[in-house]
Amino acid sequence: MVHQTVASVTARIVERSRPTREAYLARMEAMARKGPRRGALGCANLAHGFAACGVHDKQELRADIAPNLAIVTAYNDMLSAHQPYEGFPAIIKQAAREAGGVAQVAGGVPAMCDGVTQGRAGMELSLFSRDVIALSASIALSHDMFDAAVFLGICDKIVPGLVIAAQAYGHLPAVFIPAGPMPSGIPNDEKSKIRQLYAEGKVSRAELLDAEAASYHAPGTCTFYGTANSNQMLMEAMGLHLPGASFVNPNTPLRDALTRAAAKRALAITALGNDYTPASKILDERAFVNGVVALHATGGSTNHVIHLVAMARAGGMILTLEDFGELSKIVPLLTRIYPNGTADVNHFSAAGGTGYLIGELLKGGLLHPDANTVTGTPLADYAKEPYLEDGELRFRDAPVESHDGSVLRPLANPFSADGGLKVLDGNLGRAVIKISSVAPERHIVRAPALIFHAQEEVEAAFKRGELNRDFIAVVRFQGVKAIGMPELHKLTPILASVMAHGHKVALVTDGRMSGASGKVPAAIHVTPEAQAGGPIAKLRDGDIITLDAVAGLLSADVSPEEFEQRELVTCDLDSYQHGYGRELFHMFRMVASGPELGASSIS
């Protein structure tokens, strides 16, 4: 039995989305009725499409009988999460031949790392890279050569961008193939402590770099539970991965076996066979509600409050902040993974992983068990874990008990009654806050505002010794229309250091903090943003702000009459509009929607 709130939220999404969803599905059905398009290509077009293939694959494509699998890849060898994808095309192509099909690398998409660009100009392109990825993947699939697609992507904006593209080609089956996390390095809390000491000037840059290099040390995703690993969990909960595929380490026999199986499954569900399962059939309202529930249950990335909205809209579904907020109230927090604890995703996987998590959520009626998946079985069958037996991939029931109650717990004994993602509202607009790693005594902060227009201004004030007091840092003109809505993680060790000295501290910003949001209470994604004339642009130094995550309040103690009369502050952003390619994204900033609509320039 599905929980009443889960059912009612889903029903409301269905109802409010009916016109747009029906129009989307009608377009996908029209595309599907045309059948595989390769046979409709002119001879010259088709010859271009298979010219570089080997003899066997060329013969298969000429005959137009074998299914052709598109590989859309985010491979590059600078970023640890995507480096393992270098060898995946060869594995996929061989698996395709074994399954009687063909696979071609249809195209690549960019993959930038927020961990590299934090605090740098490149971070201002980060959110927009999601839209570029969606556009790039759409171009890759535009040749009408393919019957299905596999998507190779891991990190922050890459997976949401690929999902948006998969929905644009929703008449094709889509299977997402992860590469897995790197092995565990130094404990995340130790890394965090050294970052804070560096911010205070108590350790050297060399010592900080040693700690960071001991944490980020091998191929694979970073092991903390940020947006990248939240992406992988979501793809499994939404039925786009094989069961248990998310957190298997790279370059292992099990990882390769899962990759081969994913490729073969993608070929098995094309329109050429008897089990046609297009992406539009999997990514429905149930899938997105399942994704939101799983995000809450794991204390996942706040970035997905934006990404899930944009992903849903690409399929004609309208997801709102109210949906997130209402589901958060009834979904307990079942995991403690850094930054919400000390464990990493490898520890989570060892404790029972996604199979145990999905099983517990299903027991409580918190997931739609009948949601479709790429396996052809409903999500109810995803309480599984993969293993190898004599070299063959097998699946078994996930553990019925957690192997480590400090990392993963049952519904009967959660870490907290809700997932910690709250929606805030008040005279400063609307925002979200993640409090799963914030101490309860800091869920309500009332303090004077200190106004900043850049992270660097906060950093400079800290170095001058001006932050040794209670305050709420208001960092504005960071929104999508201003400078692209970058993440502001340079602020975390600074504000954590002030907080550690006994002061009341919080952050209010129209920028982002993502899945690495930690122990500092942070009201983020404030909308309307300052650049769009939001009330946050009327704040002044010294205004008393109340950030109340319990009551869901974000407000300034300014009378309505005075607030109405105040002029909006403006900010000279010219220095943010040029260099590092930022000038190429002017149109993106001009047309982007607000965060409640997905902060998107393409929908």
C-alpha positions as CSV (number, residue, x, y, z in Angstrom):
1,M,0.0,0.0,0.0
2,V,1.5,3.4,-1.1
3,H,1.6,6.0,1.7
4,Q,-1.3,8.4,1.5
5,T,1.0,11.5,1.2
6,V,3.0,9.8,-1.6
7,A,-0.2,8.9,-3.4
8,S,-1.7,12.4,-3.0
9,V,1.4,14.3,-4.1
10,T,1.7,12.0,-7.1
11,A,-2.0,12.6,-8.0
12,R,-1.5,16.4,-7.8
13,I,1.5,16.2,-10.1
14,V,-0.5,14.2,-12.5
15,E,-3.4,16.6,-12.4
16,R,-1.4,19.8,-12.7
17,S,0.8,18.3,-15.5
18,R,-2.0,16.8,-17.5
19,P,-2.0,19.2,-20.5
20,T,1.8,19.3,-20.9
21,R,2.3,15.7,-20.1
22,E,-0.3,14.6,-22.6
23,A,1.2,16.8,-25.3
24,Y,4.7,15.3,-24.6
25,L,3.5,11.7,-24.7
26,A,1.6,12.4,-27.9
27,R,4.9,13.7,-29.5
28,M,6.8,10.6,-28.3
29,E,4.1,8.2,-29.6
30,A,4.2,9.9,-32.9
31,M,8.0,9.4,-33.1
32,A,7.6,5.8,-32.0
33,R,5.0,5.1,-34.7
34,K,7.6,6.1,-37.4
35,G,9.6,3.1,-36.2
36,P,13.4,2.9,-36.5
37,R,14.5,5.8,-38.7
38,R,17.7,4.3,-40.1
39,G,15.9,2.6,-42.9
40,A,14.3,5.9,-44.0
41,L,17.7,7.5,-44.5
42,G,18.9,8.0,-48.0
43,C,21.7,5.8,-49.2
44,A,24.3,8.6,-49.0
45,N,23.1,9.5,-45.5
46,L,23.3,5.9,-44.3
47,A,26.7,5.3,-45.9
48,H,28.0,8.3,-44.0
49,G,26.6,6.8,-40.8
50,F,28.4,3.4,-41.1
51,A,31.5,4.4,-43.1
52,A,33.9,4.0,-40.2
53,C,32.5,0.7,-38.9
54,G,34.2,-2.6,-39.2
55,V,33.0,-5.1,-41.8
56,H,30.6,-7.0,-39.5
57,D,29.0,-3.9,-38.0
58,K,28.7,-2.3,-41.5
59,Q,26.9,-5.4,-42.8
60,E,24.5,-5.4,-39.9
61,L,23.7,-1.7,-40.3
62,R,23.2,-2.1,-44.1
63,A,20.7,-4.9,-43.5
64,D,18.7,-2.6,-41.1
65,I,17.8,-5.7,-39.0
66,A,20.2,-5.5,-36.0
67,P,19.5,-2.8,-33.4
68,N,22.0,0.0,-33.2
69,L,22.9,1.3,-29.8
70,A,24.0,5.0,-29.3
71,I,26.8,5.6,-26.8
72,V,26.6,9.1,-25.4
73,T,29.6,9.6,-23.2
74,A,31.0,12.2,-20.8
75,Y,34.5,10.7,-20.8
76,N,37.5,12.8,-20.2
77,D,40.7,11.8,-18.4
78,M,41.2,14.9,-16.2
79,L,38.2,14.2,-14.0
80,S,38.4,11.1,-11.8
81,A,34.7,10.3,-12.1
82,H,34.8,10.1,-15.8
83,Q,38.2,8.7,-16.5
84,P,36.9,5.1,-16.2
85,Y,34.6,5.6,-19.1
86,E,37.6,5.5,-21.4
87,G,37.3,1.7,-21.8
88,F,33.5,1.5,-21.7
89,P,32.8,1.8,-25.4
90,A,34.9,-1.2,-26.2
91,I,33.0,-3.2,-23.5
92,I,29.7,-2.0,-24.8
93,K,30.5,-2.7,-28.5
94,Q,31.5,-6.2,-27.7
95,A,28.4,-6.8,-25.6
96,A,26.3,-5.4,-28.4
97,R,27.7,-7.9,-30.9
98,E,27.1,-10.7,-28.5
99,A,23.5,-9.6,-28.3
100,G,23.1,-9.4,-32.1
101,G,23.4,-5.7,-32.3
102,V,25.8,-2.8,-33.0
103,A,27.0,0.0,-30.9
104,Q,28.5,3.3,-31.9
105,V,29.8,6.3,-30.0
106,A,27.2,8.8,-31.0
107,G,28.9,11.8,-29.4
108,G,30.4,13.2,-26.3
109,V,29.2,15.8,-23.9
110,P,31.2,18.2,-21.7
111,A,31.9,17.2,-18.1
112,M,33.1,19.9,-15.8
113,C,33.9,19.3,-12.1
114,D,32.6,21.7,-9.5
115,G,35.3,20.5,-7.2
116,V,38.0,21.9,-9.6
117,T,36.1,25.2,-10.4
118,Q,35.0,26.0,-6.8
119,G,35.7,29.7,-6.2
120,R,36.9,30.2,-9.8
121,A,35.3,31.9,-12.7
122,G,34.5,28.5,-14.3
123,M,32.0,27.8,-11.6
124,E,29.8,30.5,-13.1
125,L,29.4,28.2,-16.2
126,S,28.6,25.1,-14.0
127,L,24.8,25.2,-13.9
128,F,24.5,26.2,-17.5
129,S,26.6,23.2,-18.4
130,R,23.6,21.1,-17.7
131,D,21.7,22.8,-20.6
132,V,24.8,22.5,-22.8
133,I,25.0,18.8,-22.0
134,A,21.3,18.3,-22.9
135,L,21.8,20.1,-26.2
136,S,25.0,18.2,-26.9
137,A,23.4,14.8,-26.3
138,S,20.5,15.8,-28.4
139,I,22.8,16.6,-31.3
140,A,24.6,13.2,-30.8
141,L,21.2,11.4,-31.2
142,S,20.0,13.6,-34.1
143,H,21.4,11.4,-36.9
144,D,18.4,9.0,-36.8
145,M,20.8,6.0,-36.7
146,F,19.9,4.6,-33.4
147,D,17.3,2.3,-31.8
148,A,18.3,2.9,-28.2
149,A,20.9,4.8,-26.2
150,V,23.2,4.3,-23.2
151,F,24.3,7.3,-21.3
152,L,27.7,7.4,-19.6
153,G,27.7,10.2,-17.0
154,I,28.3,10.7,-13.3
155,C,28.7,14.1,-11.9
156,D,26.7,17.2,-10.9
157,K,25.2,18.6,-14.1
158,I,26.0,15.8,-16.4
159,V,23.4,13.3,-15.4
160,P,20.5,15.8,-15.2
161,G,21.5,17.1,-18.7
162,L,21.6,13.6,-20.0
163,V,18.2,12.8,-18.5
164,I,16.8,16.0,-20.2
165,A,18.2,14.8,-23.5
166,A,16.8,11.2,-23.0
167,Q,13.4,12.8,-22.5
168,A,13.7,14.8,-25.7
169,Y,14.3,11.4,-27.4
170,G,11.8,9.7,-25.1
171,H,10.7,7.3,-27.9
172,L,14.0,5.6,-27.6
173,P,15.0,3.3,-24.7
174,A,17.6,4.8,-22.4
175,V,19.8,3.0,-19.9
176,F,22.2,4.9,-17.7
177,I,25.6,3.3,-16.9
178,P,27.6,4.5,-13.9
179,A,31.3,4.1,-13.5
180,G,31.3,3.9,-9.7
181,P,33.1,5.6,-6.8
182,M,36.8,5.6,-6.1
183,P,38.0,3.5,-3.1
184,S,37.9,5.3,0.3
185,G,40.7,7.7,1.1
186,I,41.3,9.6,4.3
187,P,38.1,10.1,6.4
188,N,36.0,12.9,5.2
189,D,35.7,14.5,8.7
190,E,39.5,14.6,8.8
191,K,39.7,16.4,5.4
192,S,37.0,18.8,6.6
193,K,38.9,19.6,9.8
194,I,42.1,20.4,7.8
195,R,40.2,22.7,5.5
196,Q,38.9,24.6,8.5
197,L,42.4,24.8,10.0
198,Y,43.7,26.1,6.7
199,A,41.0,28.8,6.6
200,E,42.2,29.9,10.1
201,G,45.8,30.0,8.9
202,K,46.8,27.1,11.2
203,V,48.1,24.7,8.5
204,S,50.0,25.3,5.3
205,R,48.9,25.0,1.7
206,A,51.2,21.9,1.4
207,E,49.4,20.2,4.3
208,L,46.0,21.0,2.9
209,L,47.0,19.7,-0.5
210,D,48.3,16.5,1.1
211,A,44.9,16.0,2.7
212,E,42.9,16.7,-0.4
213,A,45.1,14.4,-2.5
214,A,44.7,11.6,0.1
215,S,40.9,12.0,-0.3
216,Y,40.7,12.4,-4.1
217,H,43.2,9.8,-5.0
218,A,42.0,7.4,-7.7
219,P,39.7,6.9,-10.7
220,G,36.0,7.1,-9.7
221,T,33.6,9.5,-8.2
222,C,34.4,11.4,-5.0
223,T,33.2,9.3,-2.1
224,F,31.2,11.9,-0.2
225,Y,27.5,12.1,-0.8
226,G,27.3,15.2,-3.0
227,T,25.5,15.8,-6.2
228,A,27.4,13.2,-8.2
229,N,26.6,10.3,-5.9
230,S,23.1,11.6,-5.4
231,N,22.7,11.4,-9.1
232,Q,23.6,7.7,-9.1
233,M,21.2,6.9,-6.3
234,L,18.5,8.8,-8.2
235,M,19.0,6.9,-11.4
236,E,18.6,3.6,-9.6
237,A,15.5,4.7,-7.6
238,M,14.0,6.1,-10.8
239,G,14.6,2.8,-12.7
240,L,17.2,3.9,-15.2
241,H,20.1,1.8,-13.7
242,L,20.3,-1.9,-13.3
243,P,19.7,-2.8,-9.6
244,G,22.6,-2.2,-7.4
245,A,24.7,-0.6,-10.2
246,S,25.3,2.7,-8.6
247,F,28.2,2.2,-6.2
248,V,30.4,-0.6,-7.6
249,N,34.0,0.5,-7.8
250,P,35.5,1.1,-11.3
251,N,37.9,-1.3,-13.0
252,T,36.5,-4.4,-11.2
253,P,35.0,-7.5,-12.8
254,L,31.6,-6.7,-11.3
255,R,31.7,-3.2,-12.7
256,D,32.5,-4.5,-16.2
257,A,29.8,-7.2,-15.9
258,L,27.2,-4.6,-15.0
259,T,28.3,-2.5,-18.0
260,R,27.9,-5.4,-20.4
261,A,24.5,-6.3,-19.0
262,A,23.3,-2.7,-19.3
263,A,24.3,-2.6,-22.9
264,K,22.5,-5.9,-23.7
265,R,19.4,-4.8,-21.8
266,A,19.3,-1.5,-23.8
267,L,19.3,-3.6,-27.0
268,A,16.6,-5.9,-25.7
269,I,14.1,-3.2,-25.2
270,T,14.2,-1.5,-28.6
271,A,11.1,-1.3,-30.8
272,L,12.7,-4.0,-32.9
273,G,11.9,-6.6,-30.2
274,N,8.9,-7.7,-28.1
275,D,9.8,-5.7,-24.9
276,Y,9.8,-2.1,-26.2
277,T,10.4,0.2,-23.3
278,P,11.1,3.8,-24.3
279,A,12.4,6.3,-21.8
280,S,9.1,8.1,-21.8
281,K,7.5,5.0,-20.3
282,I,9.9,4.8,-17.4
283,L,10.2,8.5,-16.6
284,D,6.7,9.2,-15.4
285,E,5.2,10.9,-12.3
286,R,5.8,7.8,-10.2
287,A,9.5,7.8,-11.1
288,F,10.0,11.4,-10.1
289,V,8.1,11.0,-6.8
290,N,10.3,8.0,-6.1
291,G,13.4,10.1,-6.9
292,V,12.3,12.8,-4.5
293,V,11.6,10.3,-1.7
294,A,14.9,8.6,-2.2
295,L,16.7,12.0,-2.1
296,H,15.0,12.8,1.2
297,A,15.7,9.4,2.7
298,T,19.5,9.8,2.0
299,G,19.9,13.5,2.8
300,G,20.9,14.1,-0.8
301,S,22.1,17.1,-2.7
302,T,20.1,20.3,-2.6
303,N,21.1,20.8,-6.3
304,H,18.4,18.3,-7.1
305,V,15.7,20.6,-6.0
306,I,16.6,22.4,-9.2
307,H,17.6,19.5,-11.3
308,L,14.6,17.2,-10.7
309,V,12.3,20.1,-11.5
310,A,14.1,20.7,-14.8
311,M,14.2,17.0,-15.6
312,A,10.5,16.6,-14.9
313,R,9.6,19.6,-17.1
314,A,11.5,18.0,-20.0
315,G,8.9,15.2,-19.9
316,G,5.9,17.6,-19.5
317,M,5.7,17.1,-15.7
318,I,5.4,20.0,-13.2
319,L,7.2,19.4,-10.0
320,T,7.0,22.1,-7.3
321,L,8.8,23.1,-4.1
322,E,5.6,22.2,-2.2
323,D,6.0,18.6,-3.5
324,F,9.5,18.4,-2.1
325,G,8.3,20.0,1.2
326,E,5.3,17.7,1.7
327,L,7.2,14.6,0.9
328,S,10.1,15.6,3.2
329,K,7.7,15.6,6.2
330,I,6.9,11.9,5.9
331,V,10.2,10.5,4.6
332,P,12.7,9.6,7.4
333,L,16.4,10.0,7.1
334,L,17.9,6.5,6.8
335,T,21.5,7.3,6.0
336,R,24.5,9.1,7.5
337,I,27.0,9.7,4.7
338,Y,29.4,12.7,4.7
339,P,28.6,15.6,5.0
340,N,25.7,14.3,7.0
341,G,28.0,11.8,8.8
342,T,31.5,10.5,8.7
343,A,31.0,7.5,6.4
344,D,31.4,7.6,2.6
345,V,29.4,5.9,-0.2
346,N,31.6,2.8,0.0
347,H,30.6,2.4,3.6
348,F,27.0,2.9,2.6
349,S,27.3,0.2,0.0
350,A,28.9,-2.2,2.5
351,A,26.2,-1.5,5.0
352,G,23.5,-2.7,2.5
353,G,23.5,0.0,-0.1
354,T,20.7,1.0,-2.4
355,G,19.1,-2.5,-2.3
356,Y,18.5,-2.3,1.4
357,L,17.4,1.4,1.2
358,I,14.9,0.7,-1.5
359,G,13.6,-2.3,0.3
360,E,13.0,-0.3,3.5
361,L,11.3,2.5,1.6
362,L,9.1,0.0,-0.2
363,K,8.1,-1.6,3.2
364,G,6.9,1.8,4.4
365,G,4.9,2.4,1.2
366,L,7.1,5.4,0.5
367,L,7.9,4.4,-3.1
368,H,5.7,3.4,-6.0
369,P,6.4,-0.3,-6.3
370,D,4.8,-0.5,-9.7
371,A,7.0,2.1,-11.3
372,N,8.6,0.9,-14.6
373,T,12.3,0.2,-14.8
374,V,14.8,-0.7,-17.6
375,T,14.9,-4.3,-16.4
376,G,11.3,-4.8,-17.4
377,T,10.4,-5.6,-13.8
378,P,8.8,-3.0,-11.5
379,L,10.8,-1.1,-8.9
380,A,9.5,-3.6,-6.3
381,D,12.2,-5.9,-7.6
382,Y,15.0,-3.4,-7.0
383,A,15.7,-4.5,-3.4
384,K,18.5,-6.5,-4.9
385,E,22.3,-6.5,-5.1
386,P,24.5,-7.7,-7.9
387,Y,27.3,-10.3,-7.5
388,L,29.4,-12.6,-9.7
389,E,29.1,-16.4,-9.7
390,D,31.6,-18.2,-11.8
391,G,32.1,-15.0,-13.7
392,E,28.4,-14.6,-14.4
393,L,26.3,-11.6,-13.2
394,R,23.6,-12.6,-10.8
395,F,21.3,-10.7,-8.5
396,R,20.2,-11.6,-5.0
397,D,18.0,-10.2,-2.4
398,A,19.5,-7.3,-0.5
399,P,20.2,-7.8,3.2
400,V,17.2,-7.7,5.5
401,E,19.2,-6.0,8.2
402,S,21.7,-3.2,7.9
403,H,25.4,-4.3,8.4
404,D,26.2,-0.9,10.0
405,G,23.6,1.0,11.9
406,S,25.8,4.1,12.1
407,V,25.5,4.4,8.3
408,L,22.2,2.9,7.2
409,R,19.1,2.3,9.3
410,P,15.7,0.7,9.0
411,L,12.4,2.7,8.9
412,A,11.7,1.6,12.4
413,N,14.8,3.4,13.7
414,P,15.7,6.3,11.4
415,F,18.3,9.0,12.1
416,S,15.6,11.5,12.1
417,A,11.9,11.7,11.3
418,D,12.4,13.6,8.1
419,G,15.0,14.0,5.4
420,G,16.0,17.5,6.5
421,L,15.2,19.3,3.3
422,K,12.9,22.3,4.2
423,V,11.2,25.0,2.2
424,L,11.5,28.5,3.6
425,D,9.1,31.4,2.9
426,G,8.8,35.0,4.1
427,N,9.3,38.6,3.1
428,L,12.7,37.8,1.6
429,G,11.2,35.3,-0.9
430,R,11.4,31.5,-0.9
431,A,14.4,29.3,-0.3
432,V,15.5,25.8,0.6
433,I,17.7,24.6,3.4
434,K,19.2,21.2,4.2
435,I,19.5,20.6,7.9
436,S,20.3,16.9,8.0
437,S,23.9,17.7,9.2
438,V,23.0,20.9,11.1
439,A,22.8,20.6,14.9
440,P,19.3,21.0,16.2
441,E,20.2,24.1,18.3
442,R,21.2,25.8,15.0
443,H,17.9,25.2,13.1
444,I,16.8,28.7,14.2
445,V,19.1,31.6,13.8
446,R,18.2,35.2,14.4
447,A,21.0,37.7,13.9
448,P,22.0,40.9,12.1
449,A,22.7,40.8,8.3
450,L,26.1,41.4,6.8
451,I,25.7,42.1,3.1
452,F,28.2,40.8,0.5
453,H,28.2,40.6,-3.2
454,A,30.8,37.9,-3.7
455,Q,32.4,35.0,-1.8
456,E,35.7,36.8,-1.9
457,E,34.2,39.7,0.1
458,V,33.3,37.3,2.9
459,E,36.8,35.8,2.8
460,A,38.4,39.3,3.0
461,A,36.2,40.3,5.9
462,F,37.2,37.0,7.7
463,K,40.9,37.7,7.2
464,R,40.4,41.2,8.6
465,G,38.9,39.8,11.7
466,E,35.5,41.4,11.1
467,L,33.4,38.3,11.5
468,N,34.0,37.5,15.2
469,R,30.3,38.0,16.1
470,D,26.8,36.7,15.5
471,F,25.6,37.4,12.0
472,I,23.8,36.1,8.9
473,A,25.9,36.4,5.8
474,V,23.7,37.6,2.9
475,V,25.6,36.8,-0.3
476,R,23.5,38.1,-3.1
477,F,23.7,38.7,-6.9
478,Q,24.8,35.0,-7.1
479,G,21.6,33.9,-8.9
480,V,21.3,32.3,-12.4
481,K,20.5,35.7,-14.1
482,A,23.3,37.5,-12.3
483,I,26.4,35.2,-12.6
484,G,25.0,31.7,-13.3
485,M,24.2,30.6,-9.8
486,P,27.6,29.2,-8.7
487,E,28.1,27.0,-5.7
488,L,29.7,28.9,-2.8
489,H,31.7,26.3,-1.0
490,K,34.6,28.7,-0.2
491,L,32.2,30.0,2.5
492,T,31.8,26.7,4.3
493,P,35.1,26.5,6.2
494,I,35.0,30.2,6.9
495,L,31.5,30.2,8.4
496,A,32.2,26.9,10.2
497,S,35.3,28.4,11.8
498,V,33.3,31.4,13.1
499,M,30.5,29.1,14.3
500,A,33.1,26.9,16.1
501,H,34.0,29.9,18.2
502,G,30.6,30.0,19.7
503,H,28.8,32.6,17.4
504,K,25.4,32.3,15.8
505,V,26.1,32.1,12.0
506,A,24.0,31.4,8.9
507,L,24.0,32.0,5.2
508,V,21.3,33.5,3.0
509,T,22.0,33.5,-0.7
510,D,20.5,33.3,-4.2
511,G,23.4,31.1,-5.1
512,R,23.9,27.3,-4.5
513,M,25.6,25.1,-1.9
514,S,24.8,21.6,-3.3
515,G,25.3,18.2,-1.8
516,A,28.3,19.2,0.2
517,S,26.1,21.5,2.3
518,G,27.4,20.9,5.8
519,K,26.9,22.1,9.4
520,V,26.3,25.8,8.7
521,P,22.6,26.6,8.3
522,A,22.2,27.9,4.7
523,A,19.1,29.3,3.1
524,I,19.9,28.9,-0.6
525,H,18.3,29.3,-4.0
526,V,16.6,32.4,-2.7
527,T,14.0,33.4,-5.2
528,P,13.3,35.9,-6.7
529,E,17.0,36.5,-7.0
530,A,18.5,39.9,-6.4
531,Q,19.2,40.5,-10.1
532,A,15.5,39.9,-10.9
533,G,14.4,42.5,-8.3
534,G,13.9,40.1,-5.4
535,P,13.5,41.5,-1.9
536,I,16.9,40.2,-1.0
537,A,18.2,43.2,-3.0
538,K,16.5,45.5,-0.4
539,L,18.4,44.2,2.6
540,R,20.9,46.4,4.4
541,D,23.7,45.7,6.9
542,G,22.2,45.3,10.4
543,D,18.7,44.2,9.4
544,I,17.7,41.5,11.8
545,I,17.0,38.3,9.8
546,T,15.2,35.2,11.1
547,L,16.1,31.9,9.5
548,D,13.7,29.4,11.1
549,A,14.0,25.9,9.6
550,V,11.5,24.5,12.1
551,A,8.6,26.9,11.1
552,G,9.8,27.3,7.5
553,L,10.4,31.1,7.8
554,L,12.9,33.4,6.1
555,S,12.2,37.0,7.0
556,A,13.7,40.4,7.8
557,D,12.4,42.4,10.7
558,V,11.5,45.4,8.6
559,S,8.0,46.8,8.5
560,P,6.1,46.2,5.3
561,E,5.8,50.0,4.7
562,E,9.6,50.6,5.0
563,F,10.4,47.5,2.9
564,E,8.1,48.7,0.2
565,Q,9.7,52.1,0.1
566,R,13.3,50.9,0.0
567,E,15.0,51.0,-3.3
568,L,16.5,47.9,-4.9
569,V,20.3,47.8,-4.7
570,T,22.0,47.1,-8.0
571,C,25.4,45.5,-8.6
572,D,27.9,46.1,-11.3
573,L,28.4,42.6,-12.7
574,D,30.4,43.6,-15.8
575,S,33.5,41.9,-14.5
576,Y,31.6,38.6,-14.3
577,Q,30.4,38.8,-17.9
578,H,33.7,38.3,-19.7
579,G,36.6,35.9,-19.6
580,Y,36.7,32.1,-19.3
581,G,34.0,31.9,-22.0
582,R,31.4,33.7,-19.8
583,E,30.6,36.1,-22.6
584,L,29.3,33.1,-24.6
585,F,26.7,32.5,-22.0
586,H,25.0,35.9,-22.1
587,M,21.9,34.6,-23.7
588,F,21.7,31.8,-21.1
589,R,21.7,34.3,-18.3
590,M,19.1,36.5,-20.0
591,V,16.5,33.8,-20.6
592,A,17.1,31.4,-17.6
593,S,14.1,30.6,-15.5
594,G,14.2,30.9,-11.7
595,P,15.2,27.9,-9.5
596,E,11.6,26.9,-8.8
597,L,11.3,26.3,-12.6
598,G,14.6,24.5,-12.9
599,A,16.9,27.4,-13.5
600,S,16.9,26.4,-17.1
601,S,17.6,28.3,-20.4
602,I,16.1,25.6,-22.6
603,S,12.7,24.9,-21.0
